[in-house]
């Protein structure tokens, strides 16, 4: 009795099993996660992971059409599907993966593609102007206190564009000459106002800083200059209140 007990308590080492030697075995795959149909995804559904913010909260486009048989048109998550599609490079499979990952919801790429191509018009995407410029604050800071430079660049571009126009009739040639003369006067006036302003005031430190900014090579250094310009601007605004 003791011998059988000792044998049963011994550890038996099992070597690697070659499945080709056991063709009669049936392999059972691991269970895939159970997905719910996208049409059953409710507005108050709780995401499986922390849901990232809407990637396109400030864009607008025609999307009021509702196809009765479309699961996306009739879903409270319609906007999120469309915004993910836009932000993910218009790849339907990425939208499918997104909803599987965050909600365990089954959405076919065919449904996404059909909806995006036939139930809304992405050719007329618009962005809220104020939000657009808020997002470009760093770019715009390059020309704050250098508005005269920006105006000169814009007028010069117009001047070159008009000069490059081909005019066949005498009337068009006169109109082109008049437009060129008008732009030239505006450029001269901006330069004159800038020079007079510089002569009457002390050194424009903002312009000096931005000139230094333009000569720097590394983005980290440029960020330091932009931060200083922003700090000085806020300081002046607070002093003038």
C-alpha positions in Angstrom: 0.0 0.0 0.0 2.8 2.4 0.9 4.6 1.5 -2.4 1.6 2.6 -4.5 1.3 5.8 -2.5 4.9 6.7 -3.0 4.7 6.1 -6.7 1.6 8.2 -7.1 3.3 11.1 -5.3 6.2 11.1 -7.6 6.5 13.8 -10.3 6.4 12.6 -13.9 8.2 14.7 -16.5 6.5 14.9 -19.8 8.5 15.8 -22.9 7.4 17.8 -25.9 4.5 16.5 -27.8 4.8 16.4 -31.6 1.3 17.0 -32.9 2.0 15.4 -36.2 2.3 12.1 -34.4 -1.2 12.5 -33.0 -3.4 13.2 -36.1 -6.5 11.9 -34.3 -6.4 14.9 -31.8 -8.8 17.7 -32.3 -7.5 21.2 -31.5 -10.0 23.5 -29.9 -9.2 27.2 -30.4 -9.3 29.6 -27.4 -12.6 31.3 -27.1 -12.7 34.7 -28.9 -14.2 37.6 -26.9 -17.9 37.9 -27.3 -18.9 41.0 -29.3 -22.2 42.7 -29.1 -23.8 44.0 -32.4 -23.1 47.7 -33.0 -26.8 48.4 -33.3 -27.2 47.4 -29.6 -24.5 49.9 -28.5 -26.4 52.4 -26.3 -25.6 56.0 -25.9 -24.7 55.6 -22.2 -22.5 52.5 -22.9 -19.5 52.3 -20.6 -16.2 51.8 -22.5 -14.0 48.8 -21.7 -11.0 51.2 -21.6 -10.6 54.9 -21.0 -12.2 56.4 -24.0 -9.9 59.0 -25.7 -11.5 62.4 -26.5 -13.3 63.1 -29.7 -10.5 63.7 -32.3 -12.6 66.0 -34.4 -14.9 68.1 -32.2 -14.7 71.3 -34.3 -15.4 70.2 -37.8 -18.7 70.4 -39.7 -20.0 68.7 -42.9 -23.4 67.7 -44.3 -24.5 64.5 -42.4 -28.2 65.0 -41.8 -29.2 62.3 -44.1 -30.5 59.2 -42.4 -30.8 55.8 -44.1 -33.4 53.7 -42.3 -31.5 50.5 -42.8 -28.1 51.8 -41.9 -26.9 50.8 -38.4 -24.6 53.8 -38.2 -27.2 56.4 -39.3 -29.5 55.2 -36.5 -26.8 54.9 -33.8 -26.2 57.4 -31.0 -22.5 56.8 -31.8 -22.8 58.0 -35.4 -20.7 61.1 -34.9 -17.9 59.2 -33.2 -17.8 56.7 -36.1 -17.5 59.5 -38.6 -14.9 61.4 -36.6 -12.8 58.3 -36.1 -13.0 57.6 -39.8 -11.8 61.1 -40.6 -9.0 61.1 -38.0 -7.9 57.6 -38.8 -7.0 58.4 -42.4 -10.4 57.3 -43.7 -9.7 53.7 -43.1 -12.9 51.7 -42.4 -11.0 48.8 -40.7 -9.5 51.2 -38.1 -13.0 52.3 -37.1 -14.0 48.7 -36.8 -11.0 48.0 -34.6 -11.7 51.0 -32.5 -15.2 49.9 -31.5 -14.1 46.4 -30.8 -11.4 47.6 -28.6 -13.3 50.2 -26.6 -16.8 48.8 -26.5 -16.6 45.2 -27.6 -19.0 46.1 -30.4 -19.0 44.3 -33.7 -19.1 46.7 -36.7 -18.1 45.6 -40.2 -15.8 47.7 -42.3 -18.4 47.4 -45.2 -21.0 49.2 -43.0 -18.5 52.0 -42.2 -17.4 52.4 -45.8 -21.0 52.5 -47.1 -22.1 55.0 -44.5 -19.2 57.3 -45.1 -19.5 57.3 -48.9 -23.2 57.5 -49.3 -24.7 59.0 -46.1 -22.5 62.1 -45.5 -20.5 64.4 -47.6 -16.8 64.8 -46.5 -16.0 66.9 -49.6 -17.5 69.9 -47.7 -15.7 69.6 -44.4 -15.5 73.0 -42.6 -13.8 73.9 -39.3 -14.8 76.4 -36.7 -12.7 79.5 -37.5 -12.1 80.5 -33.9 -11.0 77.0 -32.9 -8.9 76.7 -36.0 -6.9 79.8 -35.0 -6.7 78.7 -31.4 -5.0 75.5 -32.6 -2.6 77.6 -34.6 -1.5 79.9 -31.7 2.1 78.9 -32.1 2.1 79.7 -35.8 0.3 83.0 -35.3 2.6 84.1 -32.5 5.4 84.3 -35.1 3.6 87.4 -36.6 2.2 89.0 -33.5 3.8 92.5 -33.3 5.1 91.9 -36.8 1.8 92.5 -38.6 3.5 94.8 -41.0 5.8 92.0 -42.2 2.8 89.7 -42.7 0.9 92.4 -44.7 4.0 92.9 -46.9 4.3 89.2 -47.6 0.6 89.0 -48.5 0.7 92.0 -50.8 3.9 90.9 -52.4 2.3 87.5 -53.2 -0.7 89.3 -54.8 1.7 91.5 -56.7 3.6 88.5 -58.2 0.3 86.7 -59.0 -1.1 89.7 -60.9 2.1 90.3 -62.7 2.0 86.7 -64.0 -1.5 87.0 -65.4 -1.7 87.0 -69.2 -3.9 89.8 -70.6 -4.8 89.8 -74.3 -7.1 92.9 -74.5 -6.0 96.4 -73.8 -8.8 96.8 -71.2 -7.5 93.9 -69.2 -3.9 95.2 -69.4 -5.1 98.6 -68.0 -6.9 96.8 -65.1 -3.8 94.8 -64.4 -1.6 97.9 -64.4 -4.0 99.6 -62.1 -4.1 96.7 -59.7 -0.3 96.5 -59.6 0.0 100.2 -59.0 -2.5 100.0 -56.1 -0.6 97.1 -54.5 2.7 98.9 -54.9 1.2 102.0 -53.1 0.0 99.8 -50.3 3.4 98.2 -49.8 5.1 101.6 -49.8 2.6 102.9 -47.3 3.1 100.0 -45.0 6.9 100.4 -45.2 6.5 104.2 -44.5 4.3 103.6 -41.5 6.7 101.0 -40.1 9.7 103.2 -40.5 7.9 106.2 -38.9 6.8 104.0 -36.0 10.4 102.8 -35.5 11.7 106.3 -35.5 9.2 107.6 -33.0 9.5 104.6 -30.6 12.2 102.8 -28.8 13.5 99.5 -30.1 10.7 97.0 -30.9 11.8 94.1 -28.7 9.2 91.8 -30.1 10.5 92.2 -33.6 14.0 91.7 -32.4 13.1 88.5 -30.6 11.2 87.1 -33.6 14.1 88.0 -35.9 16.3 85.9 -33.6 13.7 83.2 -33.6 13.8 83.0 -37.4 17.6 82.6 -37.3 17.6 79.7 -34.8 17.9 76.2 -36.2 16.6 74.0 -33.4 12.9 73.8 -32.6 13.6 73.7 -28.8 15.3 77.0 -29.0 12.5 78.5 -31.0 10.0 77.4 -28.5 11.9 79.3 -25.8 11.8 82.5 -27.8 8.0 82.1 -28.5 7.4 81.5 -24.8 9.2 84.6 -23.9 7.3 86.7 -26.5 4.0 85.3 -25.1 5.1 86.1 -21.6 6.1 89.7 -22.4 2.8 90.2 -24.4 0.7 89.1 -21.4 2.7 91.3 -19.1 2.1 94.3 -21.2 -1.6 93.5 -21.5 -1.9 93.2 -17.7 -0.1 96.5 -17.2 -2.5 98.3 -19.6 -5.6 97.1 -17.9 
